[in-house]
């Protein structure tokens, strides 16, 4: 039984706008929480239903130090959609959240009407990457989140990012419980390769990446775009790993166009 996730649920169904508005479900990355989507919730909840959960072990959702598998995140999201009566939606995720969106698409493709994959990769972890993630999990349990947050802040967002954005990202990272972050890192180390799944995708996709993203560079986004049968690529200038916060106007413009297309095709 999936835990009851903390979440935000805003907006209506878009009645009166001419076309049915597809619900938008936003899946945050590591080590953040649902507040990373604040600009998108504000921008889109006036025209459609927007749901943004805290993943298991993050934000105000239940902690599960025994988490071992990405499938559990997808099960939680599916259970939340059931509970909220969301029959179908556009699923959007950034970084780890994008990989969880891929896992969700593999688990319940029939209720996904579009994929938004931001600053993420479909490739399974390498042996070296597994060692690095597990070592980081050990470190977070030993030392807590602050040192890690200080080290990676200017990779998560660009050094030139707005100070308020930097402060928000740092707050999210330091507020995350080390046990939840460590469990997710271990699960992420064992994630499967999603390329075959995405190559067979039957729904439209939007791929987004910041020009200065060191974690998931533009070349990786271009490969992901080429892999998907029906996708649009948006490269966001002046952003690193979190363009939705660093350049929300650009991100929201691309997302808005994509959502309008999905609505029109429904």
C-alpha positions in Angstrom: 0.0 0.0 0.0 1.5 3.3 -1.1 1.9 6.0 1.6 -0.3 9.1 1.6 1.9 11.6 -0.2 1.9 15.3 0.6 0.9 17.2 -2.4 -0.5 20.4 -3.9 -3.7 20.2 -6.0 -4.7 23.4 -7.7 -6.9 24.7 -10.5 -9.8 23.3 -12.4 -10.5 21.4 -15.6 -10.4 24.3 -18.0 -14.1 24.3 -18.7 -15.1 27.1 -20.9 -11.7 27.4 -22.6 -12.8 25.7 -25.8 -10.9 22.5 -25.3 -10.6 20.1 -22.3 -7.5 21.0 -20.3 -5.3 18.0 -19.5 -4.2 17.8 -15.9 -0.5 18.4 -15.3 1.4 16.3 -12.8 4.8 17.7 -11.7 7.5 15.3 -10.3 10.3 17.0 -8.5 14.0 16.1 -8.6 16.6 15.2 -5.9 17.0 16.5 -3.3 14.1 18.9 -3.6 10.4 19.0 -2.9 7.2 20.1 -4.6 8.0 23.8 -4.1 10.6 23.6 -6.9 7.5 23.8 -9.2 6.1 27.0 -7.7 6.5 29.1 -11.0 4.7 26.3 -13.0 1.9 25.9 -10.4 1.3 29.6 -10.5 1.4 29.8 -14.3 -0.8 26.9 -15.2 -3.3 26.4 -12.4 -5.6 29.1 -13.7 -6.2 27.0 -16.8 -6.0 23.4 -15.7 -5.6 21.1 -12.8 -2.0 21.0 -11.5 -0.9 18.3 -9.0 2.6 18.4 -7.4 3.4 15.7 -4.9 6.4 15.4 -2.5 8.0 12.1 -3.4 8.3 9.4 -0.7 11.1 10.5 1.7 11.0 14.1 0.6 9.3 17.2 1.8 6.3 16.4 4.0 5.7 12.9 2.6 6.4 9.8 4.7 10.0 8.7 5.1 11.0 5.2 3.9 14.6 4.4 4.6 14.1 0.9 3.1 13.3 2.2 -0.4 15.3 0.2 -2.9 13.5 0.6 -6.2 12.2 3.3 -8.5 9.1 1.3 -9.0 7.9 2.4 -5.6 7.9 6.0 -6.6 5.8 5.2 -9.6 3.4 3.1 -7.5 3.0 6.1 -5.2 2.2 8.5 -8.0 -0.3 6.0 -9.5 -2.0 5.6 -6.1 -2.2 9.4 -5.8 -3.7 9.8 -9.2 -6.3 7.1 -8.3 -7.1 8.9 -5.0 -7.5 12.3 -6.7 -9.5 10.9 -9.6 -7.0 11.9 -12.3 -7.8 9.5 -15.1 -5.1 10.8 -17.4 -2.5 13.6 -17.4 0.7 15.1 -18.8 3.5 13.9 -16.6 6.4 16.3 -16.1 9.6 15.6 -14.2 13.1 17.1 -13.8 16.3 15.2 -13.3 15.5 12.2 -11.0 11.8 13.3 -11.4 12.2 12.8 -15.2 13.4 9.3 -14.6 10.5 8.6 -12.3 8.2 9.9 -15.1 9.8 7.4 -17.4 9.2 4.7 -14.8 5.5 5.8 -14.6 5.1 5.7 -18.3 6.4 2.1 -18.3 3.9 1.2 -15.5 0.7 3.0 -16.6 1.1 4.3 -20.2 -2.6 4.3 -20.8 -3.2 7.3 -18.5 -0.2 9.4 -19.7 -1.1 11.8 -22.5 2.2 13.6 -22.7 5.7 13.5 -21.3 7.8 16.4 -20.2 11.4 15.4 -19.5 13.6 18.2 -18.2 17.4 17.9 -17.6 17.3 14.1 -17.3 18.7 11.0 -18.8 17.1 7.6 -19.8 20.4 5.7 -19.5 20.9 3.2 -16.7 23.6 4.0 -14.1 27.2 2.9 -14.9 29.1 0.7 -12.4 31.2 3.8 -11.4 28.0 5.8 -11.1 26.5 3.2 -8.8 29.6 3.4 -6.5 29.4 7.2 -6.5 25.7 7.3 -5.6 26.0 4.7 -2.8 29.1 6.6 -1.4 27.1 9.8 -1.4 24.2 8.1 0.3 26.6 7.0 3.0 28.0 10.5 3.3 24.5 12.1 3.7 23.6 9.7 6.4 26.9 10.4 8.2 27.2 14.2 7.7 23.7 15.5 6.8 22.7 17.6 3.9 24.4 21.0 4.4 27.9 20.3 3.1 26.5 18.6 0.0 24.1 21.4 -0.6 26.9 24.0 -0.4 29.0 22.0 -2.8 26.4 21.4 -5.5 24.4 24.6 -5.4 26.1 26.3 -8.3 25.7 23.1 -10.4 22.0 22.8 -9.6 21.5 26.4 -10.7 24.1 28.5 -12.5 26.5 30.7 -10.6 24.9 33.7 -12.2 21.3 32.6 -11.1 19.1 35.0 -9.2 20.0 35.1 -5.5 16.4 34.3 -4.5 16.4 31.3 -6.7 19.7 30.1 -5.3 18.4 30.6 -1.8 15.2 28.6 -2.6 17.2 25.7 -4.0 19.6 25.7 -1.0 16.7 25.7 1.4 15.1 22.7 -0.3 18.3 20.7 -0.2 19.1 21.4 3.4 15.5 20.8 4.5 15.5 17.3 2.9 15.9 14.4 5.4 19.2 12.6 4.8 17.5 9.2 5.2 15.1 10.0 2.4 17.8 11.4 0.1 20.1 8.4 0.8 17.4 5.9 0.1 16.5 7.6 -3.2 20.2 7.7 -4.2 20.4 3.9 -3.7 17.3 3.3 -5.7 18.5 5.6 -8.4 21.7 3.7 -8.7 19.7 0.6 -9.6 17.3 2.2 -12.1 16.7 0.5 -15.4 17.5 1.7 -18.8 14.5 3.5 -20.3 15.7 4.0 -23.9 13.8 1.0 -25.4 10.6 2.1 -23.6 10.9 5.7 -24.9 11.8 4.6 -28.4 8.3 3.0 -28.5 6.5 5.9 -26.9 3.1 6.7 -28.5 2.5 10.1 -26.8 4.2 13.4 -27.6 7.1 14.6 -25.5 8.8 17.8 -24.6 12.5 17.6 -23.8 14.0 20.6 -21.9 17.6 21.3 -20.9 19.6 24.3 -19.6 22.5 25.4 -21.8 24.9 25.3 -18.8 23.7 22.0 -17.2 26.7 20.0 -16.2 24.7 17.0 -14.9 22.7 16.4 -18.0 24.3 18.3 -20.8 22.6 19.6 -24.0 24.2 16.7 -26.0 22.3 14.2 -23.8 19.0 16.1 -24.3 19.6 16.0 -28.0 20.0 12.2 -27.9 16.8 11.9 -25.8 15.0 14.1 -28.3 16.2 11.9 -31.2 15.2 8.8 -29.4 11.6 9.8 -28.9 9.3 9.2 -31.9 7.4 12.5 -31.4 9.3 15.1 -29.4 10.1 18.8 -29.2 13.5 20.0 -27.8 13.8 23.3 -25.9 17.3 24.4 -25.0 17.0 27.2 -22.3 19.7 29.8 -22.5 21.1 31.2 -19.3 20.2 28.2 -17.1 21.9 25.1 -15.6 20.1 22.1 -14.1 16.8 23.8 -13.1 15.6 25.9 -16.0 12.1 25.9 -14.6 13.3 28.0 -11.7 16.2 29.8 -13.4 14.3 30.9 -16.5 10.6 30.3 -15.7 9.3 32.5 -18.5 11.2 30.5 -21.2 10.3 27.1 -19.5 6.7 28.0 -19.1 6.4 29.3 -22.7 7.6 25.9 -24.0 5.5 24.0 -21.6 2.4 26.1 -22.4 2.8 25.4 -26.2 3.2 21.7 -25.5 0.1 21.5 -23.2 -1.9 23.4 -25.8 -1.0 20.8 -28.4 -1.9 17.9 -26.1 -5.2 19.5 -25.2 -6.0 20.0 -28.9 -5.2 16.4 -29.8 -7.3 15.0 -26.9 
